[in-house]
Amino acid sequence: QLQLVESGGGSVQPGGSLRLSCVASGFSFSHYDMRWYRQAPGKERVRIATISSASIIYNYEDSVTGRFTISRDNAKNTAYLQMNSLKPEDTAVYYCQARRGPSEYWGQGTQVTVSS
């Protein structure tokens, strides 16, 4: 069964860290670029990080550059998002996406709340 399952979300104080995981199954994970998106309440879903299938190309949205790091382990069919120096404005539902050409798959999302 094809699926992406995110985990690692939760509540954290400003300045804290979280590591999100996205475990893939049912498709050739290593052939897909992986992306992390987030959607804050009342706002559109925004792509914040991308890693190519062979971990050669990385891309970050400006607001997370220098604080977030995307990575992947193709042997474990897993993508990660390390989030440091979290801010209240990082509060959102975070989604992972696998994409190859016209094919794309989404996870169900994991909530991240940054609050004191």
N, C-alpha and C positions, 0 to 999 in steps of 0.2 A: 504494500500500500504506500503510495507516494505521500510524503508529508514532511513538514518542517516543524520542529517543536522548539520554541524558545523557553528559556528559563534564566533565573538569576536576578530577576527584578525584585523590587522591594522598596522600603522606605529608608532614607538615609539623610543625615544632616548635611547642610552645605559644607563643601570642602571634602566630603567623603568620597568613597569609591565603590563601584560595583562592577562585576564582570558578567556580561550576558553571554549565554551560549545558545547556539542554534544547531540542533542535531537533525540531519537529513536522512531520509530513507526512501527507497523505492525508485531512485533515479541515480544517474552517474554524477554524483556530487562533484568529483574532481574536474568535470568538464564545464562546470557552470561558474560564472562570476557570482559573487555573493555581495549582497548589499544590506545595509541596515537603514531603516527608515524610522521616523518617529512622528507621532501625531498628538499634539497637545489639544486640550479641550477647546472646541470651537474653531480649531484651525485645520488647515489642510495637512495631509501627510507629506513629509519632506524627507528626501534622501539625505543622509548625513555621512555615510561612509560606504566605500566600495573597495573590493579586493578582487583582482582578476583570478582566473582559475588556477594559474600557476604562481600566484602570489607575487607577480612581477609589478603590477600596476596598483597603486593605491590612490584613493581620492577622498578628500574630506570636505564637508561643508564648513564654511568659515567659522561659524560659531563654536565648533567643536575641535578645530585644528589646535594641536598642541595639548589637548586634554584627553581626547579619545583615541584609541588605537584599535584598528580592525586587524584580525588575523584569522588563519584557518589551519586546520589539520586535516588534510585529505585522507589520511589513514584512518581517522576517526569520524569522517563525514561530518565534521563540526566546524562551524564558524564562531568567532568570538568578537565581542566588543568590550574592551577594557575602558572603563569610564572613570577618570580621575578628576579631582577638583570640581566636583559636581555643584551646580548652581540651582536655585529654585526654578529658573527658566528651563532647565533640562527636564522638568516634570512632564511626562508624556507616556503614551503607550508606544513601546518599541517593537518593531516588526523586522524580521529578516526576510529576505527575498533571494531566491535563486533565479538566475537569468542566463539564457543562452539563446541568442537570436530572438525569435518570436515567442519562445517558451519561457514562462515565468511561473514560479510557485511562491506562495506566501505562507508564513507561519501565522499563528493565531494571535500573537502579540503578548507582551509582558509589560506590566505596569511598573514604571519607575517614578517614585515620588521623592522630591528633595525639599525638605522642610525642617525648620528648627522647632 
